[in-house]
Amino acid sequence: MLTELLGTQNPPERIAVLALPQPTLFEPDPPALPEGMAYRRELIAPAEEAKLASLIAELPFAPFQFHGFEGNRRTISYGWHYAFDGSGLREAGPIPVWLLPLREKAAAFAGLPAEALEHVLMIEYAPGAGIGWHRDRPDFGDVIGISLLAEARLRFRRKAGDKWERKNVPAEPRSAYLLRGPARSEWEHSIPPMEKLRYSVTFRTLKRAPDQL
Ligand SMILES: O=C(O)CCC(=O)C(=O)O
């Protein structure tokens, strides 16, 4: 469980899966998305991706912390930060100004006002880093993920009796995905260890109690 969440597990069957040829992306058919998920190719242009990647590379990333253990991906959050050390959700530094145009695009894609995306988590997946099976914290609402530099295989699973129903969605560089509804609340997702450097920029809304609105 712990190694799954940290994304550090590397059993032989995963290596075997990675050695298979990459799926042909959306050809001939788009992949079946979990209900509530939306996907947008080329949310940003290659020049914007290159500029963002060069700025993101300079950020003071730190290894992902989970109850005293370290994952092999590195992260940094703005707006709000969720700490897996019992302290939970805390305010973090403001979202960098250079990320605001990306937030505008993410919000328009999700049909939300940009200010609703109060939190951003940036992840650096060096080769070998992934993320284990999880659903995002219930403190958050909608999740919009933007992929930079390398394609990831977003794996989804949910319990169906004593089996798992599974779907795979390629998250292409410059694309965005939205997790809402069952894709957010019923399905777990994970990313197997990357072969090449990938950055993800994940914007989330906050779920607030009515007296905090
Ligand atoms: O890198 C991604 O696109 C997924 C990130 C993710 O699942 C998470 O931060 O909870």
Ligand as a Chemical Component Dictionary entry (heavy atoms), coordinates in Angstrom:
data_LIG
# 
_chem_comp.id                   LIG 
_chem_comp.type                 NON-POLYMER 
_chem_comp.pdbx_formal_charge   0 
_chem_comp.three_letter_code    LIG 
# 
loop_
_chem_comp_atom.comp_id 
_chem_comp_atom.atom_id 
_chem_comp_atom.alt_atom_id 
_chem_comp_atom.type_symbol 
_chem_comp_atom.charge 
_chem_comp_atom.model_Cartn_x 
_chem_comp_atom.model_Cartn_y 
_chem_comp_atom.model_Cartn_z 
_chem_comp_atom.pdbx_ordinal 
LIG O1 O1 O 0 0.812  13.598 -12.787 1  
LIG C1 C1 C 0 -0.385 13.502 -12.936 2  
LIG O2 O2 O 0 -0.973 13.861 -13.974 3  
LIG C2 C2 C 0 -1.225 12.876 -11.826 4  
LIG C3 C3 C 0 -1.015 13.516 -10.483 5  
LIG C4 C4 C 0 -1.875 12.900 -9.414  6  
LIG O3 O3 O 0 -2.530 11.911 -9.617  7  
LIG C5 C5 C 0 -1.914 13.506 -8.090  8  
LIG O4 O4 O 0 -1.141 14.431 -7.802  9  
LIG O5 O5 O 0 -2.744 13.082 -7.253  10 
# 
loop_
_chem_comp_bond.comp_id 
_chem_comp_bond.atom_id_1 
_chem_comp_bond.atom_id_2 
_chem_comp_bond.value_order 
_chem_comp_bond.pdbx_ordinal 
LIG O1 C1 DOUB 1 
LIG C1 O2 SING 2 
LIG C1 C2 SING 3 
LIG C2 C3 SING 4 
LIG C3 C4 SING 5 
LIG C4 O3 DOUB 6 
LIG C4 C5 SING 7 
LIG C5 O4 DOUB 8 
LIG C5 O5 SING 9 
# 
